[in-house]
Amino acid sequence: MGQGNVIAVSGVKNSGKTTVLEGLVAELARRGLKAAVIKHDGHRFEPDRPGTDSFRCLAAGAVGAAVFDGEKFQLVKRAPISETELVGCFPEADVILLEGFKNSPWPKIEVVRAGNSDGPVCPPDGLLALVTDLPLDLPGVPTLGLEDAAGLARVVATFLGRCGV
């Protein structure tokens, strides 16, 4: 998995990034492409649920905890990390989709939703697509509807050099 397969799905807070990501990931999977999602939380988040054994061990002072079964695992470790380091955790993915990162250098899909924002906040030269329900048009940037997961998957497949997918 190279750094060239990373795309940020950006937009202002509450623009619908997660909803767009859900549709995109499902459509990519339907086309046989494996996607991983990395989300940055600007606030402290709780990675586990109160009452679980791992939560209790972390609350007691453990520096980390892992839970696994035969098909998945969760690892919680108290340590700083960047999205670049996390990208390496998904070598099996065809594409890594970052949620957020509007001020990053990653290529972007920007979500702009009426009632939430008036227009794009990302520079147009780094945009692969604009996903919106507003009558916006940026020269050289495809504009797609908020629910056009198939069209967005085509944009991503083209970016990945997988046009026939």
C-alpha positions in Angstrom: 0.0 0.0 0.0 1.7 3.2 -1.1 1.0 6.8 -0.1 -0.5 7.3 -3.5 -3.6 5.4 -2.6 -4.7 7.8 0.2 -7.6 10.2 -0.3 -9.0 12.6 2.3 -12.8 13.0 2.4 -13.0 16.5 3.7 -15.5 19.3 4.5 -16.6 21.4 7.4 -18.0 19.8 10.5 -21.3 18.1 10.0 -21.1 18.3 6.2 -22.0 14.6 5.8 -18.5 13.1 5.4 -19.3 9.9 7.2 -22.5 9.4 5.2 -20.6 9.9 2.0 -17.8 7.5 3.2 -20.4 4.8 4.0 -21.8 4.9 0.5 -18.4 5.1 -1.1 -16.9 2.2 0.9 -20.0 0.0 0.1 -19.8 0.9 -3.6 -16.0 0.2 -3.7 -16.6 -3.1 -2.0 -19.3 -4.0 -4.6 -16.7 -3.3 -7.3 -14.1 -5.5 -5.6 -11.9 -2.8 -4.1 -10.9 -2.9 -0.5 -11.1 0.4 1.4 -9.9 1.3 4.9 -11.0 4.4 6.8 -9.0 6.5 9.2 -10.8 9.2 11.1 -9.2 12.0 13.0 -11.1 13.1 16.1 -10.1 16.6 17.2 -11.3 15.9 20.7 -10.3 13.2 23.1 -12.4 10.1 22.4 -13.0 6.9 24.3 -12.0 3.9 22.2 -13.8 1.4 24.3 -17.1 1.0 26.1 -17.4 1.3 29.9 -17.8 -2.1 31.5 -15.7 -4.1 29.1 -12.6 -5.9 30.4 -10.3 -3.9 28.2 -11.9 -0.6 29.3 -11.5 -1.6 32.9 -7.8 -2.5 32.4 -7.1 0.8 30.6 -8.9 2.7 33.4 -6.7 0.9 35.9 -3.6 2.3 34.1 -2.6 -0.2 31.4 -0.6 1.4 28.6 -2.6 -0.6 26.1 -5.1 -3.3 25.6 -6.0 -5.6 22.7 -9.2 -7.6 22.1 -9.4 -10.1 19.2 -11.3 -13.1 17.8 -10.8 -15.2 14.7 -11.6 -12.4 12.2 -10.9 -9.0 13.8 -9.0 -7.2 16.5 -9.0 -3.9 18.3 -5.9 -2.4 19.7 -5.8 0.6 22.0 -2.5 2.1 22.9 -1.8 5.3 24.7 0.7 6.9 22.3 0.8 9.7 19.7 0.4 8.6 16.1 -0.2 10.3 12.7 -2.4 9.3 9.9 0.7 8.5 7.8 1.8 5.9 10.4 -1.8 4.4 10.5 -1.8 4.1 6.7 0.8 1.3 7.1 -1.6 -0.7 9.2 -3.7 -1.5 6.1 -1.5 -3.2 3.5 -4.4 -5.2 2.3 -6.4 -2.1 1.3 -6.6 -0.8 -2.3 -7.4 2.7 -0.9 -7.2 4.4 2.4 -9.9 7.0 3.0 -9.1 9.7 5.6 -12.1 11.4 7.1 -11.3 15.1 7.7 -7.9 16.4 7.0 -9.1 19.4 5.0 -5.8 21.3 5.6 -3.6 18.4 4.7 -1.7 17.8 1.4 -3.6 14.6 0.6 -5.8 14.5 -2.5 -9.3 15.3 -1.5 -13.0 14.7 -2.1 -14.8 17.6 -0.5 -18.4 17.4 0.8 -20.4 20.6 0.8 -24.0 20.4 2.1 -26.6 23.1 1.9 -27.5 24.6 5.3 -24.1 23.6 6.6 -21.6 25.4 4.3 -21.8 27.7 1.3 -18.9 26.4 -0.8 -15.7 24.5 -0.7 -13.0 25.3 1.8 -10.3 23.1 0.2 -8.1 24.5 -2.6 -9.4 23.3 -5.9 -6.0 22.2 -7.2 -6.1 19.3 -4.7 -9.7 18.2 -5.3 -10.5 14.9 -7.0 -14.3 15.6 -6.7 -16.8 17.9 -5.1 -19.8 16.1 -3.5 -22.7 18.5 -2.9 -26.4 19.4 -3.1 -25.6 23.0 -4.1 -25.3 24.3 -7.6 -21.5 24.5 -7.5 -19.1 24.2 -10.3 -15.3 24.2 -10.1 -13.4 24.1 -13.4 -11.7 20.7 -13.9 -13.3 19.2 -10.8 -16.2 16.7 -11.2 -19.3 17.7 -9.2 -21.4 14.8 -7.9 -24.6 14.6 -5.8 -24.4 13.7 -2.1 -25.9 10.2 -2.9 -23.9 9.4 -6.0 -21.8 6.7 -4.5 -21.4 5.0 -7.9 -20.1 8.2 -9.6 -17.7 8.8 -6.7 -16.4 5.2 -6.8 -15.7 5.8 -10.5 -13.6 8.9 -9.6 -11.7 6.9 -7.0 -11.1 4.0 -9.3 -9.8 6.3 -12.0 -7.5 8.0 -9.4 -6.2 4.5 -8.4 -5.7 3.6 -12.1 -8.4 1.0 -12.0 -10.7 2.6 -14.5 -12.4 -0.7 -15.5 -13.6 -1.4 -12.0 
